[in-house]
């Protein structure tokens, strides 16, 4: 679920993305390496599903709220397999729980 702070950022990003018509938009979801536990485990059996759900939530928000053309959107989940930090501390794990938006030339 996209939080309110994220919605404010995505509203601005969506406006910019709508001005860049020669690129496709890849939304990449990432997680830390901690296994999912508790109630979330029933919905997301692994970090891979969670990361994909994150990316899909952002893609849907950009489509529905920012009116980005869905033909240009791609949602991808990488799970814990592309960390930007070590996962050794709560702070570094937080850095790995992220969304990246990548602009890719259109075919």
Secondary structure, DSSP 8 states (H G I E B T S, - for coil): ---HHHHHHHHHHHHHHTT-TTEEEEEEE---SS---TTHHHH-SSHHHHHHHHHHHHHHHHHHTS---GGGEEEEE-TTSS-SS-SSSHHHHHHHS-EEEEEEE--
